[in-house]
Amino acid sequence: MHQMTRPATTTMPDPDACWAAFLRRDRAMDGLFVGCVSTTGIYCKPSCAARHPRRDNMSFLPDPAAARAAGFRACLRCRPDEVGRDRLAVEAAIAMIEAAEEAPQLDAIAAHVGYAPHHFHRLFKRETGMTPAGWSRALRAERLKRALGEQARITDAIYDAGYAAPSRAYADAQRHLGMTPSAWKDGGRGVTIRWRTADTSLGPVLVAATAKGLCRISFGEGEADLRARFPHARLCPADAALDAMAGHVAALVEDPRADVTLPTDVEGTAFQQAVWTALRAIPPGETRSYGDIAAAIGRPGAMRAAGSACGDNRLAVLIPCHRVLRSDGALGGYAWGLDRKQALLAREKGK
């Protein structure tokens, strides 16, 4: 599990990027800078719902303290001074969850960070894309996955991961690992994965699924690659259901702007799942930086970890990691080739 980090300083985006964030009211940029309006003398966070001023009446400063020092006062509508407090509270809650042997209750977490439970529940989900309970479950499932690789006995692994009873471990494993603990430990033994490749203009795409949903979408892979991931799983040809899903995936490659909802079955840490949720929230035709994604899930210091989570994406195109660029606007990396990344971005812009 990635550890909580908070940078001593955060690089403020350039003025054009700041203005663009205000125009789209980008909540992911809250806390990274404030906008100061010369005509009203107030400063706001990027997601402020107030009517936008003229561009030439707006300047940008790194934080509320700098804005106050320059003579501006906080907007009463968006309350920019509370952004830092909210994010620190989310970070403190995550640290508490990660340090606990058993999942703490919402009331205890909220009391620890000084918020009302119902309010903090909404705040935590807004910042991370998950509820505190969901984060706890994903964390325990990740610990279970590690313990299954270290312990000889499955029961020992379950209790070492922090579960009070095997029944909860098996339920979480089905959700986060896509299979039972014994099947995961044994390379997918007993699990049936149906697969096929589909032709697209960007090359063949592998589409594979368990009974629960899609577990792999990738360019340039085939049965041997799937076998390497799950050496003891039972690999079977596609059935009608998978044929239909493969058709949707191929169509999404041709037009990544399409709104496609398909069942998925991918394991991941709480951090990875939060990143993947943030990726799916990026509108087609828009891009974000790794720093934007880290900020969007309440972990502004975890830019490298956010990049790693993008690289660990198992579902090409469906989870649109191609929409993430480097902070300088360069394409950055892409597991399935930069040419494909560039082509997908061009298609989303209608080029």
C-alpha positions as CSV (number, residue, x, y, z in Angstrom):
1,M,0.0,0.0,0.0
2,H,1.4,3.4,-0.9
3,Q,2.2,5.4,2.2
4,M,0.8,8.9,2.8
5,T,3.1,11.7,1.8
6,R,2.6,15.4,1.6
7,P,5.1,17.6,-0.2
8,A,6.6,20.6,1.4
9,T,5.8,22.6,-1.6
10,T,3.5,22.1,-4.6
11,T,4.3,23.5,-8.0
12,M,1.6,25.9,-9.0
13,P,0.3,25.5,-12.6
14,D,1.0,28.2,-15.1
15,P,-1.6,31.1,-15.4
16,D,-3.2,29.6,-18.6
17,A,-3.6,26.2,-16.9
18,C,-5.1,28.0,-13.8
19,W,-7.6,29.9,-15.9
20,A,-8.6,26.8,-17.7
21,A,-9.1,25.0,-14.4
22,F,-11.5,27.9,-13.3
23,L,-13.4,27.7,-16.6
24,R,-14.1,24.0,-16.1
25,R,-14.6,24.5,-12.3
26,D,-12.1,21.7,-11.7
27,R,-12.4,20.3,-8.2
28,A,-9.2,18.4,-8.7
29,M,-7.2,21.6,-8.7
30,D,-8.7,22.9,-5.5
31,G,-5.9,23.5,-3.0
32,L,-3.1,23.9,-5.6
33,F,-3.7,27.6,-6.1
34,V,-6.3,30.4,-5.7
35,G,-7.7,32.9,-8.2
36,C,-7.8,36.5,-7.1
37,V,-10.4,38.9,-8.7
38,S,-9.1,42.5,-8.8
39,T,-12.6,44.1,-9.2
40,T,-14.2,42.4,-6.1
41,G,-11.1,41.9,-4.0
42,I,-11.9,38.3,-3.3
43,Y,-10.0,35.0,-3.9
44,C,-11.6,31.7,-4.8
45,K,-10.8,28.1,-5.3
46,P,-10.9,26.7,-8.9
47,S,-14.2,24.9,-8.4
48,C,-16.1,28.0,-7.2
49,A,-19.6,28.1,-8.7
50,A,-19.7,31.9,-8.9
51,R,-19.9,33.6,-12.3
52,H,-16.5,33.9,-13.9
53,P,-14.8,37.3,-14.0
54,R,-13.0,38.6,-17.1
55,R,-9.7,37.0,-17.6
56,D,-7.8,40.3,-17.4
57,N,-9.3,40.9,-13.9
58,M,-8.0,37.7,-12.5
59,S,-4.5,36.7,-11.2
60,F,-3.3,33.5,-9.5
61,L,-1.4,32.9,-6.3
62,P,-0.2,29.7,-4.7
63,D,-2.3,29.7,-1.5
64,P,-4.8,31.6,0.6
65,A,-2.0,33.1,2.8
66,A,-0.4,34.7,-0.3
67,A,-3.8,36.1,-1.4
68,R,-4.5,37.6,2.1
69,A,-1.0,39.1,2.1
70,A,-1.8,40.7,-1.2
71,G,-5.0,42.3,0.3
72,F,-7.7,39.9,-1.0
73,R,-10.4,38.3,1.2
74,A,-11.8,34.8,1.0
75,C,-14.9,34.1,-1.1
76,L,-17.9,33.4,1.1
77,R,-19.4,31.1,-1.5
78,C,-16.6,28.6,-2.1
79,R,-14.7,29.0,1.2
80,P,-11.2,28.5,-0.2
81,D,-9.6,28.4,3.2
82,E,-11.3,25.1,4.0
83,V,-9.8,23.2,1.2
84,G,-6.5,22.6,2.9
85,R,-8.3,21.5,6.1
86,D,-10.5,19.1,4.2
87,R,-7.6,17.4,2.5
88,L,-5.5,17.2,5.6
89,A,-8.5,15.5,7.3
90,V,-8.8,13.0,4.5
91,E,-5.0,12.3,4.7
92,A,-5.3,11.8,8.5
93,A,-8.2,9.5,8.0
94,I,-6.3,7.4,5.5
95,A,-3.4,7.2,7.8
96,M,-5.7,6.1,10.7
97,I,-7.3,3.4,8.5
98,E,-3.8,2.1,7.3
99,A,-2.5,2.0,10.9
100,A,-5.5,0.1,12.4
101,E,-5.5,-3.6,12.8
102,E,-9.2,-3.8,12.3
103,A,-11.3,-1.4,10.2
104,P,-12.3,1.6,12.2
105,Q,-15.9,2.7,12.3
106,L,-17.0,5.9,10.5
107,D,-17.8,7.6,13.8
108,A,-14.3,7.0,15.2
109,I,-12.7,8.2,12.0
110,A,-14.8,11.4,11.9
111,A,-14.1,12.1,15.6
112,H,-10.4,11.6,15.0
113,V,-10.3,14.3,12.2
114,G,-12.9,16.6,13.8
115,Y,-15.9,16.3,11.5
116,A,-19.5,15.2,11.8
117,P,-19.7,11.6,10.5
118,H,-22.3,12.2,7.7
119,H,-20.3,15.3,6.5
120,F,-17.0,13.5,6.5
121,H,-18.4,10.5,4.7
122,R,-19.4,12.8,1.8
123,L,-16.1,14.6,1.9
124,F,-14.0,11.4,1.9
125,K,-15.9,10.0,-1.1
126,R,-15.6,13.3,-3.0
127,E,-11.8,13.4,-2.4
128,T,-11.0,9.8,-3.0
129,G,-13.9,8.3,-5.0
130,M,-14.4,5.7,-2.3
131,T,-16.1,5.7,1.1
132,P,-14.0,5.1,4.3
133,A,-15.5,1.6,4.6
134,G,-14.6,0.9,0.9
135,W,-11.1,2.1,1.4
136,S,-10.8,-0.2,4.5
137,R,-12.1,-3.2,2.5
138,A,-9.7,-2.5,-0.4
139,L,-6.8,-2.1,2.0
140,R,-7.5,-5.4,3.7
141,A,-7.9,-7.2,0.4
142,E,-4.5,-5.9,-0.7
143,R,-3.0,-7.1,2.5
144,L,-4.7,-10.4,2.0
145,K,-3.1,-10.7,-1.5
146,R,0.3,-10.1,-0.1
147,A,-0.2,-12.5,2.8
148,L,-1.4,-15.2,0.4
149,G,2.0,-15.0,-1.2
150,E,3.8,-15.2,2.1
151,Q,1.9,-17.7,4.3
152,A,1.7,-21.4,3.8
153,R,-1.8,-21.6,5.2
154,I,-4.7,-19.6,3.8
155,T,-6.3,-19.3,7.3
156,D,-3.1,-17.6,8.6
157,A,-3.1,-15.2,5.7
158,I,-6.7,-14.2,6.3
159,Y,-6.0,-13.3,10.0
160,D,-2.7,-11.7,9.2
161,A,-4.5,-9.4,6.8
162,G,-6.7,-8.1,9.6
163,Y,-9.9,-10.1,9.1
164,A,-11.9,-11.2,12.1
165,A,-13.5,-14.1,10.2
166,P,-12.9,-16.0,7.0
167,S,-16.3,-15.2,5.6
168,R,-15.5,-11.5,5.3
169,A,-12.2,-12.3,3.6
170,Y,-13.8,-14.5,1.0
171,A,-16.4,-11.8,0.3
172,D,-13.8,-9.1,-0.2
173,A,-11.6,-11.5,-2.2
174,Q,-14.4,-12.1,-4.7
175,R,-14.8,-8.3,-5.1
176,H,-11.2,-7.2,-5.2
177,L,-9.2,-10.3,-6.3
178,G,-11.9,-11.6,-8.6
179,M,-11.6,-15.1,-7.1
180,T,-11.4,-16.9,-3.8
181,P,-8.2,-16.7,-1.7
182,S,-7.3,-20.3,-2.5
183,A,-7.7,-19.7,-6.3
184,W,-5.7,-16.5,-6.1
185,K,-2.9,-18.2,-4.2
186,D,-2.8,-21.0,-6.8
187,G,-2.5,-18.9,-9.9
188,G,-6.2,-18.8,-10.7
189,R,-6.9,-22.5,-10.2
190,G,-10.6,-23.2,-10.5
191,V,-11.4,-19.9,-12.2
192,T,-12.7,-19.9,-15.8
193,I,-11.5,-17.0,-18.0
194,R,-13.1,-16.6,-21.4
195,W,-11.1,-14.6,-24.0
196,R,-10.8,-13.6,-27.6
197,T,-9.1,-11.0,-29.7
198,A,-10.9,-8.3,-31.7
199,D,-9.6,-6.5,-34.7
200,T,-9.4,-2.7,-34.5
201,S,-7.7,0.0,-36.5
202,L,-5.1,0.2,-33.7
203,G,-4.3,-3.5,-33.9
204,P,-5.7,-6.6,-32.3
205,V,-7.1,-6.1,-28.8
206,L,-7.3,-8.9,-26.2
207,V,-10.6,-9.0,-24.3
208,A,-10.8,-11.4,-21.4
209,A,-13.4,-11.9,-18.6
210,T,-14.3,-14.0,-15.6
211,A,-17.9,-14.7,-14.7
212,K,-17.9,-11.4,-12.9
213,G,-16.7,-9.1,-15.6
214,L,-13.7,-8.0,-17.8
215,C,-10.4,-8.8,-16.3
216,R,-8.1,-7.8,-19.1
217,I,-8.2,-5.4,-22.2
218,S,-4.9,-5.0,-23.9
219,F,-3.3,-4.4,-27.2
220,G,-0.9,-6.8,-28.8
221,E,-1.5,-9.7,-26.3
222,G,-2.8,-13.2,-26.7
223,E,-3.4,-16.5,-24.9
224,A,0.3,-16.8,-23.9
225,D,0.2,-13.5,-22.1
226,L,-3.1,-14.4,-20.3
227,R,-1.7,-17.8,-19.4
228,A,1.4,-16.1,-17.8
229,R,-0.9,-14.0,-15.6
230,F,-3.1,-16.9,-14.5
231,P,-1.1,-20.0,-15.1
232,H,-3.7,-22.4,-13.5
233,A,-6.9,-20.7,-14.6
234,R,-9.1,-22.5,-17.1
235,L,-8.9,-20.5,-20.3
236,C,-11.9,-20.9,-22.7
237,P,-13.0,-19.5,-26.0
238,A,-15.5,-16.6,-25.9
239,D,-19.1,-17.2,-25.5
240,A,-21.9,-14.9,-26.7
241,A,-21.7,-12.6,-23.7
242,L,-18.0,-12.1,-24.2
243,D,-18.4,-11.6,-28.0
244,A,-20.8,-8.8,-27.2
245,M,-18.4,-7.2,-24.7
246,A,-15.6,-7.5,-27.2
247,G,-17.7,-5.7,-29.8
248,H,-18.3,-2.8,-27.4
249,V,-14.5,-2.7,-26.6
250,A,-13.6,-2.6,-30.3
251,A,-16.2,0.2,-30.9
252,L,-14.7,2.1,-28.0
253,V,-11.2,1.9,-29.6
254,E,-12.6,3.5,-32.8
255,D,-14.6,6.2,-30.9
256,P,-13.2,6.6,-27.3
257,R,-15.8,9.3,-26.7
258,A,-18.6,6.7,-26.5
259,D,-20.3,6.2,-23.2
260,V,-19.8,2.5,-22.6
261,T,-20.6,0.7,-19.3
262,L,-19.3,-2.9,-19.0
263,P,-18.9,-5.2,-15.9
264,T,-15.3,-5.4,-14.7
265,D,-13.3,-7.7,-12.5
266,V,-9.9,-6.2,-11.7
267,E,-8.1,-6.3,-8.4
268,G,-6.2,-3.4,-7.1
269,T,-5.1,-1.5,-3.9
270,A,-7.4,1.2,-2.5
271,F,-5.0,3.7,-4.0
272,Q,-5.1,2.1,-7.4
273,Q,-8.9,1.9,-7.4
274,A,-9.1,5.6,-6.4
275,V,-6.9,6.5,-9.3
276,W,-8.8,4.4,-11.8
277,T,-12.1,6.0,-10.6
278,A,-10.5,9.4,-11.1
279,L,-9.4,8.4,-14.6
280,R,-13.0,7.4,-15.6
281,A,-14.2,10.8,-14.4
282,I,-12.1,12.7,-17.0
283,P,-14.4,13.8,-19.7
284,P,-13.6,12.6,-23.3
285,G,-11.5,15.1,-25.1
286,E,-9.9,16.4,-21.9
287,T,-6.6,15.5,-20.3
288,R,-5.1,15.7,-16.8
289,S,-1.6,15.6,-15.4
290,Y,-0.4,13.0,-12.9
291,G,-0.4,15.7,-10.3
292,D,-4.1,16.5,-11.1
293,I,-5.0,12.9,-10.6
294,A,-3.1,12.7,-7.3
295,A,-4.8,15.9,-6.1
296,A,-8.2,14.6,-7.2
297,I,-8.0,11.6,-4.8
298,G,-6.7,13.7,-1.9
299,R,-3.1,12.6,-2.2
300,P,-1.4,15.6,-3.7
301,G,2.1,14.4,-2.9
302,A,1.7,11.0,-4.6
303,M,2.3,12.0,-8.3
304,R,4.7,9.2,-9.0
305,A,2.4,6.7,-7.3
306,A,-0.5,8.0,-9.4
307,G,1.7,7.4,-12.5
308,S,2.4,3.8,-11.4
309,A,-1.3,3.2,-10.9
310,C,-2.0,4.4,-14.4
311,G,0.7,2.0,-15.6
312,D,-1.0,-0.8,-13.7
313,N,-4.3,-0.3,-15.5
314,R,-5.6,-3.7,-16.7
315,L,-8.4,-2.3,-18.9
316,A,-7.1,-0.3,-21.8
317,V,-9.5,2.4,-23.2
318,L,-12.3,1.4,-20.8
319,I,-10.3,2.9,-17.9
320,P,-8.9,5.9,-19.9
321,C,-5.3,6.2,-18.7
322,H,-4.5,7.6,-22.1
323,R,-6.0,10.9,-20.9
324,V,-3.2,11.5,-18.5
325,L,-0.2,13.6,-19.6
326,R,3.0,14.8,-18.0
327,S,2.9,18.2,-16.3
328,D,4.7,19.8,-19.3
329,G,2.0,18.5,-21.7
330,A,4.2,15.7,-23.1
331,L,2.5,12.4,-23.7
332,G,4.4,10.5,-21.0
333,G,4.2,6.8,-20.9
334,Y,1.5,4.3,-22.1
335,A,1.7,0.6,-21.7
336,W,0.4,-0.1,-25.2
337,G,2.6,2.4,-27.1
338,L,2.6,6.1,-27.5
339,D,1.3,6.0,-31.0
340,R,-1.9,4.4,-29.8
341,K,-2.1,7.0,-27.0
342,Q,-1.8,9.8,-29.5
343,A,-4.3,8.2,-31.8
344,L,-6.9,7.8,-29.0
345,L,-6.5,11.4,-27.9
346,A,-6.8,12.6,-31.5
347,R,-10.0,10.6,-31.9
348,E,-11.5,12.1,-28.7
349,K,-10.9,15.6,-30.1
350,G,-12.6,14.6,-33.4
351,K,-9.4,14.8,-35.4
